Amino acid sequence: MTLAYSSGIFQGTELRKKQVQKYVSRRKEPKKRYRRRSTFGVGLDGEKWVNYLEQYSNEVEQLMKLTPSKRRFYQQGMRAATLIQSIS
């Protein structure tokens, strides 16, 4: 349990350093005092998000063919996914 918690904390910290947490979870809202997700939660969510992208990559590519105007956002997300994978 300690190893899993430490791994989640490490990944969450690295995600925040690389500034890709906005792809994984919601950021702190301006009027709220506390963040929505802890560092541990961001680390776990990052791993889930990358797994989801790998699982549904064909469907996402088909959607990108339908809406080429969103390609820039898709490319930003894929860049974030590679940064997250480099952490794991």
N, C-alpha and C positions, 0 to 999 in steps of 0.2 A: 504494500500500500504506500509505503514511504517512497519507493522508487517511482511509482506512477505519479504521485503528487509532485515530486521533484521534477520529473520530466515535463509535466504540464506547466509548472511554474517557469522552467527554463524556456520552453517553447513560447509561452506567452510573453515573457520578457523580450525575447529576440524579435517577436512579431511587432512589439511596440517600438523597439529600436529601429527596425527597418520600415516603420510607418505603413504597415499593410493591415493593421487591425481593422480598418474601416471596411475591408472586404469580408472580414470574418464575423464581426459583431458590431452592434451599434456603438457609436461613441458617446461620450458624456454629453448630455443635453445642457445648454447654457444656463438654464434656471435651476437645474438639479445640483445638489451638493455632492453627490457621490456618483461614481461611474456605474454604468449598467452591468458590466461584467468584470469579474475579478481577473487577475493575471492568469490564474489557473484555468478559469473558464474560457478565456481567449485562446489559450494554448490548446485546449481540447477541441474547441470549435474550429480552429485552424486545420487541425488534422482531419476532422469530419468534412470540412469544406473541400479540401484537396481530394479526398476519397470520392466525394460526390461528383466533382468535375471529371475525374478519371472514369467513373462509372457511366456518366451521361454525356461524354464528349461528342459522340456521334449526333445526338439529338441537338446539342448546343450548336454544332457546326451547321446543321440543317436550318436552325433558326437564324443563324447569322447570314445565310444565303438569302433568306426572306427579307431581312432588314439590314441592308448594307450600311445604312446611316449610323448604326450602332456599333460598327466594327471597331472603332477607336476604343470604346468602353470595354469591349470584349478583349481587345489586346492588352489593355491595362490590367484587367482581371487575370489574364493568363500570365502576365509578367509577375503579378503578385503571387500567383500559384507556384511559379518556379522559385520565387524567393522563399515561400513557405516550405516547399519541398527541400530546399537546400538546408533548412534548419533541422528538419527531421532526420 
